[in-house]
């Protein structure tokens, strides 16, 4: 663990499982209450100096970006071993984590100035809220760890970063890379099993929680934060819909749709989780997606030929298996896949389900795995109604030959971000957040920095 700028050992450890084998391959330190108190105390002690010098903060963030780029060759194999993703995808994740730090190093948040009454000048400054608990998930532990830590650090907050117990090792290794860059106590990394996350969220020394995970856990985090009125950013996943219009060319859209659903083994909050196809195109689209599913190379992420790795952990593997089995029993048809692969580890065949319908849990809930239901619709109004009939509202997309028409349909989706003829394209400059049960607050660009601040308003009399 990284506490107060020093690397510390723990007498308690827990096992970390390689999803490609299903077996434990390493152990991680299990942070206890004493160590957690030390981490939060270090963050509080470091905050006054860290918040005072924006130039020093930007210099540290830039140095952190360079260090992560240099360490990619060491970090990526650890990430693949504990999470399962192909090694080249792990390398991309490290690069994106570095890009987050660099982006925030280059971003300066200036005060807002406006005229006040009587000719006075009103200046609005953005002051950091204080120590932040950054709780990252297992699907992108480094990228999302950086997406939480970097804007908080840029704002002038200090951070206690906690990775998922399924994927602690790469984040701890990232902490070792960054240990000498930030002043002591500015960035702390703690790993451990439950209830470490709850204890961190409830800790009285924490002023804000930035959490990514399930909606159920997010509600618990919010309840834990409520007594102390901690500030919250909650990114709670989604059940993203993709609507294919009747003028779409199936061969043109099939690749984009497939990889928007199956990248990272389908374990992306903003991935396509369900496809709505017009009756005239349904069968052709199902066939095109199934063809790609059958050809996708599923295997150990350390094999250069692998395109799709295993599901990242046993609980998620069992959830996907159960949802697919339920859908098949309820009348859906597996045009591709439909079952686990007969090999060690948490491998599940890329699955395309034809004849899926609302009411099936794999349509109504976020499956977060390599299984894609395709739902037939009659007209665009029905497709929009079905797409919006969910408690989630993270992202969505519309696919068609007429981009203007598709954009008009996309504007009717009840979500935070929508695309035309694509999905998951996103820059570091834009805001990212969801509606309904997909979360609270916004990340990305200046919005993500200000999410870790509170406004301070100064009225200056006219000369």
C-alpha positions as CSV (number, residue, x, y, z in Angstrom):
1,X,0.0,0.0,0.0
2,X,1.0,3.6,-0.5
3,X,0.3,5.7,2.6
4,X,1.7,9.1,3.2
5,X,4.1,8.7,0.4
6,X,5.7,5.6,1.8
7,X,5.2,2.0,0.6
8,X,3.9,-0.1,3.4
9,X,3.4,-3.8,3.9
10,X,0.5,-5.5,5.6
11,X,0.5,-8.6,7.7
12,X,-2.9,-9.6,6.2
13,X,-3.2,-10.5,2.6
14,X,-5.9,-11.9,0.3
15,X,-5.8,-13.9,-2.9
16,X,-6.0,-12.6,-6.4
17,X,-7.4,-14.9,-9.1
18,X,-6.3,-15.1,-12.8
19,X,-9.6,-15.2,-14.7
20,X,-7.9,-17.2,-17.5
21,X,-7.3,-20.1,-15.2
22,X,-9.7,-19.5,-12.3
23,X,-6.9,-20.0,-9.9
24,X,-5.2,-17.8,-7.4
25,X,-1.9,-16.5,-8.7
26,X,-0.8,-13.8,-6.3
27,X,-1.8,-12.1,-3.0
28,X,-2.4,-8.5,-2.1
29,X,-2.2,-6.5,1.1
30,X,-5.5,-6.4,3.0
31,X,-5.8,-2.9,4.6
32,X,-7.1,-2.9,8.1
33,X,-8.7,0.0,10.1
34,X,-5.4,1.3,11.4
35,X,-3.8,1.5,8.0
36,X,-7.0,3.2,6.6
37,X,-6.9,5.8,9.3
38,X,-3.3,6.4,8.5
39,X,-4.0,6.9,4.8
40,X,-6.9,9.3,5.5
41,X,-4.8,11.2,8.1
42,X,-2.0,11.5,5.6
43,X,-4.4,12.9,3.0
44,X,-5.7,15.5,5.5
45,X,-2.2,16.5,6.6
46,X,-1.1,17.0,3.0
47,X,-4.1,18.9,1.8
48,X,-3.3,22.5,3.0
49,X,0.0,22.7,1.1
50,X,-1.3,20.7,-2.0
51,X,-4.3,23.0,-2.5
52,X,-2.1,26.2,-2.3
53,X,0.1,25.8,-5.5
54,X,-1.7,25.1,-8.8
55,X,1.6,25.3,-10.7
56,X,3.2,22.6,-8.6
57,X,0.1,20.4,-9.0
58,X,0.3,20.6,-12.8
59,X,4.0,19.8,-12.8
60,X,3.3,16.7,-10.7
61,X,0.5,15.6,-12.9
62,X,2.7,15.9,-16.0
63,X,5.5,14.0,-14.3
64,X,3.0,11.3,-13.4
65,X,1.9,11.0,-17.0
66,X,5.4,10.5,-18.2
67,X,6.1,7.9,-15.5
68,X,3.1,5.9,-16.4
69,X,4.0,5.9,-20.1
70,X,7.5,4.7,-19.2
71,X,6.1,2.0,-16.9
72,X,3.5,0.6,-19.4
73,X,5.6,-2.5,-20.2
74,X,5.6,-3.4,-16.5
75,X,2.0,-2.5,-15.6
76,X,0.1,-4.0,-18.6
77,X,1.0,-7.7,-17.9
78,X,-0.1,-7.3,-14.3
79,X,-3.4,-5.9,-15.5
80,X,-3.9,-8.7,-17.9
81,X,-3.1,-11.3,-15.3
82,X,-5.7,-10.1,-12.8
83,X,-8.4,-8.7,-15.1
84,X,-8.1,-11.0,-18.2
85,X,-8.2,-8.4,-21.0
86,X,-5.8,-8.9,-24.0
87,X,-2.3,-7.5,-23.4
88,X,-2.6,-4.9,-26.1
89,X,-5.8,-3.6,-24.5
90,X,-4.0,-3.5,-21.1
91,X,-1.3,-1.4,-22.8
92,X,-4.0,0.9,-24.2
93,X,-5.5,1.2,-20.7
94,X,-2.1,2.3,-19.2
95,X,-1.7,4.8,-22.1
96,X,-5.2,6.2,-21.4
97,X,-4.4,6.5,-17.6
98,X,-1.3,8.5,-18.5
99,X,-3.4,10.6,-20.9
100,X,-5.7,11.5,-18.1
101,X,-2.9,12.8,-16.0
102,X,-1.5,14.7,-18.9
103,X,-4.8,16.2,-19.8
104,X,-5.3,17.5,-16.3
105,X,-1.8,18.8,-16.2
106,X,-2.6,21.0,-19.2
107,X,-6.0,22.1,-18.0
108,X,-6.2,25.3,-16.0
109,X,-9.4,26.3,-14.3
110,X,-9.6,30.1,-14.2
111,X,-12.0,32.1,-11.9
112,X,-15.2,33.2,-13.4
113,X,-15.7,37.0,-13.5
114,X,-19.0,38.8,-14.0
115,X,-20.5,42.2,-13.3
116,X,-22.4,42.6,-10.1
117,X,-25.0,45.1,-8.9
118,X,-23.9,48.7,-8.6
119,X,-20.9,48.2,-10.9
120,X,-19.0,45.9,-8.6
121,X,-17.1,42.9,-9.9
122,X,-18.0,39.4,-8.9
123,X,-15.3,36.8,-8.9
124,X,-16.1,33.1,-8.6
125,X,-13.2,30.8,-7.5
126,X,-13.3,27.0,-7.3
127,X,-12.0,25.7,-4.1
128,X,-11.1,22.0,-3.5
129,X,-13.5,20.2,-1.2
130,X,-10.8,18.3,0.6
131,X,-9.6,14.7,0.8
132,X,-11.4,12.4,-1.7
133,X,-12.1,8.7,-1.6
134,X,-11.7,7.4,-5.2
135,X,-13.2,3.9,-5.4
136,X,-12.5,2.2,-8.8
137,X,-14.1,-0.9,-10.4
138,X,-12.5,-4.0,-11.8
139,X,-13.2,-3.6,-15.5
140,X,-10.8,-0.7,-16.0
141,X,-8.9,-0.3,-12.7
142,X,-6.1,1.9,-14.0
143,X,-8.0,4.0,-16.5
144,X,-10.9,4.6,-14.1
145,X,-8.5,5.0,-11.1
146,X,-6.8,7.7,-13.0
147,X,-10.1,9.2,-14.1
148,X,-11.0,9.7,-10.5
149,X,-7.6,10.6,-9.0
150,X,-6.3,13.0,-11.7
151,X,-9.2,15.6,-11.6
152,X,-9.3,15.5,-7.8
153,X,-5.5,16.1,-7.7
154,X,-5.8,18.9,-10.3
155,X,-8.5,20.6,-8.3
156,X,-6.3,20.7,-5.2
157,X,-7.8,17.7,-3.4
158,X,-5.8,14.9,-1.9
159,X,-6.8,11.3,-2.7
160,X,-7.2,7.9,-1.1
161,X,-7.6,5.5,-4.1
162,X,-9.1,2.0,-3.5
163,X,-9.2,-0.5,-6.3
164,X,-11.6,-3.5,-6.5
165,X,-10.5,-6.5,-4.5
166,X,-10.7,-8.4,-7.8
167,X,-8.0,-6.2,-9.4
168,X,-5.8,-4.7,-6.8
169,X,-2.4,-5.5,-8.1
170,X,-2.1,-3.1,-11.1
171,X,-3.3,-0.2,-9.1
172,X,-0.9,-1.0,-6.3
173,X,1.9,-1.2,-8.9
174,X,0.7,2.2,-10.3
175,X,1.0,3.6,-6.8
176,X,4.6,2.4,-6.6
177,X,5.3,4.1,-9.9
178,X,3.9,7.4,-8.6
179,X,5.2,7.2,-5.1
180,X,8.1,9.6,-5.5
181,X,6.3,12.1,-7.7
182,X,3.5,13.5,-5.5
183,X,4.3,15.0,-2.1
184,X,3.8,12.7,0.9
185,X,0.1,12.1,1.6
186,X,-1.2,13.6,-1.6
187,X,-2.0,10.2,-3.3
188,X,-2.6,7.2,-1.2
189,X,-3.5,3.7,-2.5
190,X,-5.1,1.1,-0.2
191,X,-6.3,-2.3,-1.2
192,X,-8.5,-4.8,0.7
193,X,-11.5,-6.9,1.0
194,X,-15.0,-5.8,2.1
195,X,-15.8,-3.8,4.1
196,X,-12.9,-1.6,3.3
197,X,-14.8,0.4,0.7
198,X,-17.6,1.1,3.2
199,X,-15.2,2.1,5.9
200,X,-13.4,4.5,3.5
201,X,-16.7,6.0,2.3
202,X,-17.9,6.5,5.9
203,X,-14.6,7.9,7.2
204,X,-15.0,11.3,8.8
205,X,-11.8,12.5,7.3
206,X,-13.2,12.1,3.7
207,X,-15.1,15.0,2.2
208,X,-16.0,13.6,-1.2
209,X,-16.6,10.1,-2.7
210,X,-16.0,9.3,-6.4
211,X,-17.3,5.8,-7.0
212,X,-17.9,3.6,-10.0
213,X,-19.9,0.4,-9.7
214,X,-23.4,-1.1,-9.6
215,X,-26.5,1.0,-8.9
216,X,-27.2,-1.1,-5.8
217,X,-23.7,-0.4,-4.3
218,X,-24.0,3.2,-5.4
219,X,-27.2,3.6,-3.3
220,X,-25.4,2.1,-0.3
221,X,-22.4,4.5,-0.9
222,X,-24.8,7.4,-1.0
223,X,-26.5,6.3,2.2
224,X,-23.2,5.9,3.9
225,X,-22.1,9.4,2.8
226,X,-25.4,11.1,3.9
227,X,-24.8,11.5,7.6
228,X,-21.7,13.5,7.0
229,X,-23.1,15.3,3.9
230,X,-20.1,14.1,1.8
231,X,-20.1,15.3,-1.8
232,X,-20.7,12.5,-4.3
233,X,-19.9,11.5,-7.9
234,X,-21.5,8.2,-8.7
235,X,-21.1,6.5,-12.1
236,X,-23.4,3.5,-11.8
237,X,-23.4,1.8,-15.1
238,X,-26.0,1.6,-17.8
239,X,-28.1,-0.6,-20.1
240,X,-27.1,1.2,-23.3
241,X,-29.4,0.8,-26.2
242,X,-28.4,0.9,-29.9
243,X,-31.3,1.6,-32.4
244,X,-30.7,0.5,-35.9
245,X,-32.9,2.4,-38.4
246,X,-34.5,0.8,-41.4
247,X,-32.2,2.6,-43.9
248,X,-29.0,1.2,-42.3
249,X,-26.7,-1.0,-44.3
250,X,-26.2,-4.1,-42.2
251,X,-22.7,-4.8,-43.5
252,X,-21.7,-1.2,-42.8
253,X,-22.9,-1.1,-39.2
254,X,-22.3,-4.7,-38.0
255,X,-18.6,-4.3,-37.1
256,X,-19.1,-1.1,-35.2
257,X,-22.1,-2.6,-33.3
258,X,-20.3,-5.8,-32.5
259,X,-17.2,-4.3,-31.0
260,X,-19.2,-1.6,-29.2
261,X,-20.9,-4.5,-27.4
262,X,-18.1,-7.1,-27.0
263,X,-14.9,-5.0,-26.4
264,X,-13.4,-5.8,-23.0
265,X,-15.6,-9.0,-23.0
266,X,-18.7,-6.7,-22.8
267,X,-17.5,-5.3,-19.5
268,X,-17.8,-1.6,-20.2
269,X,-20.4,0.6,-18.5
270,X,-21.0,2.5,-21.7
271,X,-21.0,-0.5,-24.0
272,X,-24.0,-1.4,-26.2
273,X,-26.0,-3.8,-24.0
274,X,-29.1,-4.3,-26.3
275,X,-29.8,-3.7,-29.9
276,X,-33.2,-2.7,-31.4
277,X,-33.6,-3.7,-35.0
278,X,-36.5,-3.1,-37.4
279,X,-38.4,-6.2,-38.4
280,X,-37.1,-6.0,-42.0
281,X,-33.4,-6.0,-40.9
282,X,-33.6,-8.1,-37.7
283,X,-32.6,-11.5,-39.2
284,X,-29.9,-10.1,-41.4
285,X,-28.4,-8.1,-38.5
286,X,-28.5,-11.0,-36.2
287,X,-26.8,-13.1,-38.8
288,X,-24.0,-10.5,-39.3
289,X,-23.4,-10.1,-35.6
290,X,-23.4,-13.9,-35.1
291,X,-20.9,-14.3,-37.9
292,X,-18.5,-11.9,-36.1
293,X,-19.1,-13.6,-32.7
294,X,-18.2,-17.0,-34.2
295,X,-15.0,-15.6,-35.7
296,X,-13.8,-13.7,-32.7
297,X,-10.8,-15.3,-31.0
298,X,-11.5,-15.9,-27.4
299,X,-8.5,-16.8,-25.2
300,X,-5.9,-15.9,-22.6
301,X,-5.1,-12.3,-22.8
302,X,-1.4,-13.1,-22.9
303,X,-1.9,-14.8,-26.3
304,X,-1.3,-12.2,-29.0
305,X,-4.1,-13.7,-31.1
306,X,-6.7,-13.2,-28.5
307,X,-9.4,-10.6,-29.2
308,X,-11.8,-11.3,-26.3
309,X,-10.5,-12.5,-22.9
310,X,-12.4,-14.2,-20.1
311,X,-15.0,-12.6,-17.9
312,X,-13.0,-10.9,-15.2
313,X,-14.2,-12.8,-12.1
314,X,-16.4,-15.7,-11.0
315,X,-19.4,-13.7,-9.7
316,X,-19.7,-11.9,-13.0
317,X,-19.2,-15.1,-14.9
318,X,-22.1,-16.8,-13.0
319,X,-24.3,-13.8,-13.5
320,X,-23.8,-13.8,-17.3
321,X,-24.3,-17.5,-17.5
322,X,-27.6,-17.2,-15.5
323,X,-29.0,-14.4,-17.6
324,X,-28.3,-16.2,-20.9
325,X,-29.8,-19.4,-19.6
326,X,-32.9,-17.6,-18.5
327,X,-33.3,-15.9,-21.9
328,X,-33.0,-19.2,-23.8
329,X,-35.5,-20.8,-21.5
330,X,-37.9,-17.9,-22.1
331,X,-37.8,-18.3,-25.9
332,X,-34.7,-16.4,-27.1
333,X,-32.4,-18.2,-29.6
334,X,-28.6,-18.3,-29.5
335,X,-27.6,-17.3,-33.0
336,X,-24.0,-17.6,-31.7
337,X,-22.6,-18.8,-28.4
338,X,-25.0,-19.3,-25.6
339,X,-22.9,-21.2,-23.2
340,X,-19.5,-21.2,-21.3
341,X,-16.5,-22.5,-23.2
342,X,-15.2,-25.9,-22.1
343,X,-11.9,-24.9,-20.7
344,X,-10.4,-23.6,-17.4
345,X,-11.1,-20.1,-16.4
346,X,-14.1,-17.8,-16.8
347,X,-14.5,-18.1,-20.6
348,X,-18.0,-17.6,-22.1
349,X,-18.7,-17.9,-25.8
350,X,-19.6,-14.5,-27.4
351,X,-23.3,-14.7,-27.6
352,X,-25.9,-13.1,-29.8
353,X,-29.5,-13.7,-28.8
354,X,-32.3,-13.4,-31.5
355,X,-35.9,-13.1,-30.5
356,X,-35.1,-11.3,-27.2
357,X,-37.9,-9.3,-25.7
358,X,-38.6,-6.8,-22.9
359,X,-39.3,-8.7,-19.7
360,X,-36.2,-10.9,-20.1
361,X,-33.6,-9.9,-17.5
362,X,-30.9,-9.8,-20.1
363,X,-32.8,-7.0,-21.9
364,X,-34.1,-5.2,-18.8
365,X,-30.9,-5.4,-16.8
366,X,-27.2,-4.6,-17.4
367,X,-25.6,-8.0,-18.2
368,X,-22.0,-6.6,-18.3
369,X,-20.6,-9.5,-20.3
370,X,-20.2,-11.1,-23.7
371,X,-23.9,-11.6,-24.5
372,X,-26.0,-9.2,-26.7
373,X,-29.8,-9.4,-27.1
374,X,-31.3,-8.2,-30.4
375,X,-34.9,-7.0,-30.1
376,X,-37.3,-6.6,-33.0
377,X,-39.3,-3.3,-33.3
378,X,-42.2,-2.1,-35.5
379,X,-41.5,1.6,-35.9
380,X,-39.1,4.3,-34.6
381,X,-41.5,5.5,-31.9
382,X,-41.7,2.0,-30.4
383,X,-37.9,1.6,-30.6
384,X,-37.4,4.9,-28.7
385,X,-40.0,3.9,-26.1
386,X,-38.3,0.5,-25.6
387,X,-34.8,2.1,-25.4
388,X,-36.0,4.6,-22.8
389,X,-38.0,2.0,-20.8
390,X,-35.1,1.4,-18.3
391,X,-34.1,2.8,-14.9
392,X,-30.7,3.5,-16.5
393,X,-29.6,6.4,-18.6
394,X,-25.9,6.4,-19.3
395,X,-25.5,6.3,-23.1
396,X,-27.1,5.3,-26.4
397,X,-26.7,5.3,-30.1
398,X,-28.6,5.3,-33.4
399,X,-27.3,3.8,-36.6
400,X,-28.5,4.6,-40.1
401,X,-27.6,5.9,-43.6
402,X,-29.2,9.3,-43.1
403,X,-27.1,10.9,-40.3
404,X,-29.5,13.8,-39.8
405,X,-32.5,11.5,-39.3
406,X,-30.4,9.4,-37.0
407,X,-29.4,12.4,-35.0
408,X,-33.0,13.5,-34.6
409,X,-33.8,10.0,-33.2
410,X,-30.7,10.1,-30.9
411,X,-31.8,13.4,-29.4
412,X,-34.9,11.6,-28.1
413,X,-32.9,9.1,-26.0
414,X,-33.1,9.6,-22.3
415,X,-29.4,9.3,-21.5
416,X,-26.3,11.4,-20.8
417,X,-24.5,10.8,-24.1
418,X,-25.6,9.6,-27.5
419,X,-23.9,8.9,-30.8
420,X,-24.8,8.5,-34.4
421,X,-23.2,5.6,-36.2
422,X,-20.8,4.8,-33.4
423,X,-20.7,4.2,-29.7
424,X,-18.1,4.8,-26.9
425,X,-16.2,7.5,-28.8
426,X,-15.3,10.1,-26.2
427,X,-12.7,12.8,-25.7
428,X,-11.1,13.8,-22.4
429,X,-12.6,17.4,-22.9
430,X,-16.3,16.5,-22.7
431,X,-18.6,15.9,-19.8
432,X,-19.6,12.4,-19.0
433,X,-22.5,11.5,-16.7
434,X,-25.8,9.7,-16.8
435,X,-29.4,10.2,-15.9
436,X,-31.7,8.2,-13.6
437,X,-30.0,5.3,-11.9
438,X,-26.8,5.7,-14.0
439,X,-25.5,8.0,-11.4
440,X,-24.9,11.5,-9.9
441,X,-22.5,14.1,-11.0
442,X,-20.2,14.5,-14.0
443,X,-16.6,13.6,-14.9
444,X,-14.4,14.8,-17.8
445,X,-12.8,18.1,-18.7
446,X,-13.3,21.2,-16.5
447,X,-16.6,19.7,-15.3
448,X,-14.7,16.8,-13.7
449,X,-12.3,19.2,-11.9
450,X,-15.1,21.4,-10.7
451,X,-16.9,18.4,-9.4
452,X,-14.2,18.2,-6.7
453,X,-14.6,21.9,-5.8
454,X,-17.1,24.3,-4.2
455,X,-17.6,27.8,-5.5
456,X,-16.3,30.8,-3.4
457,X,-17.8,34.1,-4.5
458,X,-15.9,37.3,-3.9
459,X,-17.6,40.7,-4.4
460,X,-15.1,43.5,-5.3
461,X,-16.3,47.1,-5.1
462,X,-16.1,49.3,-8.2
463,X,-13.0,51.6,-8.1
